[in-house]
Amino acid sequence: MSCKEIKIRKGQHYTRNIRKFGIGRNFSIRRLVIFKPSCRYTLHYPDYLDINKLFGFTEGFNPHKNSIRVGWRYNKQQDCIDLFHYQYKNGKRDKEFLCSVDLDTPIEISIEAKGHIYLTKVERRGLYVEKLSGRSKRSWIHFYLYVYFGGNMTAPNDMEIHICKL
């Protein structure tokens, strides 16, 4: 299993700017993820409602047109990470709560694009949470989307996420 310690530096949005692409209309990604305690942060209203992005794909070249990602944000009240299904379909954003996960706890996350659907799945403590959604564009080219902090705000402190290929 190949693991990477992803670090989001204070004052940054991106961890890196490398663009990986794939060819084919059906594709998937499956990773073991650990949000480290450094992922705790405090932002003020309304910025604390922003959803950060963990990973996913864009079909075509514009992630705000057609893309699928798993989103996350720190839940200060419960001291955990809330995960979200985060999708742009024909330029319209859809975000839906999936589940909450503990810090420093391994979880398995996958996104599959097959036919006319996306399947987002989170496995935690032996239980699965799934979200099925429609896919508007089935492009032959897709780009892998990396970790991104924020909407408009940058990371208020250094953060670390471990991501392992399965």
C-alpha positions in Angstrom: 0.0 0.0 0.0 1.4 3.4 -1.1 0.7 6.2 1.4 1.3 10.0 1.2 1.2 12.6 3.9 -0.7 15.4 2.3 0.1 18.8 3.9 -2.0 21.9 3.4 0.1 24.8 4.6 -1.3 27.8 6.5 -2.4 30.5 4.1 -2.7 28.0 1.1 -5.6 26.4 -0.8 -3.7 23.7 -2.7 -1.2 21.0 -1.7 0.2 20.9 -5.3 -0.6 21.8 -8.8 0.1 18.5 -10.7 -2.6 17.5 -13.2 -3.1 13.8 -13.8 -5.5 12.7 -16.4 -7.1 9.5 -17.6 -8.8 8.3 -20.8 -12.0 6.3 -20.7 -15.6 6.9 -19.8 -15.6 4.6 -16.8 -13.1 5.2 -14.0 -12.8 4.9 -10.2 -10.6 5.8 -7.3 -10.4 4.1 -3.9 -8.3 5.4 -1.0 -7.7 4.8 2.7 -7.8 8.3 4.4 -6.8 9.5 7.8 -7.6 13.0 8.9 -4.9 14.0 11.4 -5.8 16.1 14.5 -4.1 19.1 12.8 -7.2 19.2 10.6 -9.0 21.0 13.4 -9.6 24.7 12.5 -11.7 27.6 13.4 -13.3 30.0 10.9 -16.1 32.5 11.5 -19.6 32.5 10.0 -20.2 32.0 7.1 -16.8 30.7 6.2 -17.0 27.7 8.6 -19.8 26.4 6.4 -17.4 26.1 3.3 -16.7 22.6 2.2 -13.1 21.6 1.5 -12.3 19.1 -1.2 -10.5 15.8 -0.6 -10.3 14.2 -4.0 -12.3 13.4 -7.1 -12.5 13.9 -10.9 -13.5 16.5 -13.4 -14.9 15.3 -16.7 -13.6 17.6 -19.4 -11.5 20.6 -18.3 -13.7 22.7 -16.0 -14.3 21.4 -12.5 -17.1 23.9 -12.0 -19.0 22.4 -15.0 -18.9 18.6 -14.5 -17.1 17.0 -11.6 -17.5 14.7 -8.6 -15.5 14.9 -5.3 -15.7 14.0 -1.7 -15.8 17.1 0.4 -15.0 17.6 4.1 -15.0 20.2 6.9 -14.2 20.2 10.6 -17.1 19.9 12.9 -16.1 21.8 16.0 -19.2 20.9 18.1 -18.6 17.1 17.7 -14.8 17.3 17.2 -14.9 15.2 14.0 -14.8 15.6 10.2 -18.0 15.8 8.2 -17.8 14.2 4.8 -19.9 15.3 1.8 -20.8 14.2 -1.7 -19.8 17.3 -3.8 -20.8 17.4 -7.4 -21.1 19.9 -10.3 -23.5 18.7 -13.0 -23.9 21.0 -16.0 -22.6 23.9 -13.9 -25.0 23.4 -11.0 -23.4 22.5 -7.6 -24.9 19.7 -5.4 -23.6 19.0 -2.0 -25.0 16.4 0.4 -23.8 15.2 3.8 -22.6 11.7 3.9 -21.3 11.0 7.4 -19.1 12.1 10.2 -15.7 10.4 10.9 -13.3 10.6 13.8 -9.9 12.3 13.6 -6.9 9.9 13.4 -9.2 7.0 12.3 -8.7 5.2 9.0 -11.7 5.3 6.6 -12.1 3.9 3.1 -13.5 6.3 0.5 -14.2 5.5 -3.2 -15.7 7.2 -6.2 -16.8 5.3 -9.2 -18.0 6.7 -12.6 -19.8 4.0 -14.6 -22.3 4.5 -17.3 -24.6 7.4 -16.4 -23.9 7.3 -12.7 -21.4 8.2 -10.0 -21.2 6.1 -6.8 -19.6 7.7 -3.8 -18.9 5.3 -0.9 -17.5 5.8 2.6 -16.7 2.8 4.8 -16.2 3.5 8.5 -16.2 1.0 11.4 -17.6 -1.7 9.1 -20.6 0.4 8.0 -21.0 1.7 4.4 -22.6 5.0 3.4 -23.3 5.4 -0.3 -24.6 8.2 -2.5 -25.7 7.5 -6.1 -26.0 10.4 -8.5 -26.5 11.1 -12.1 -23.8 12.0 -14.5 -24.4 14.5 -17.2 -21.3 14.3 -19.2 -19.4 11.1 -20.1 -16.1 12.6 -21.3 -13.3 10.5 -22.7 -10.9 12.7 -20.7 -11.0 13.1 -16.9 -8.7 14.8 -14.5 -7.9 13.8 -11.0 -8.6 16.6 -8.5 -6.4 16.9 -5.5 -6.9 18.2 -1.9 -8.1 21.8 -1.8 -8.8 23.8 1.3 -11.7 26.3 1.4 -14.1 28.1 -0.6 -12.7 31.7 -0.5 -10.6 31.3 2.7 -7.2 29.7 2.9 -6.1 27.2 5.5 -5.9 28.9 9.0 -3.2 26.5 10.1 -1.0 23.7 8.8 -3.1 20.5 8.2 -2.1 16.9 7.5 -4.2 14.2 5.8 -2.8 10.7 5.1 -4.1 9.2 1.8 -3.2 5.6 0.8 -3.8 3.8 -2.5 -5.8 0.6 -2.1 
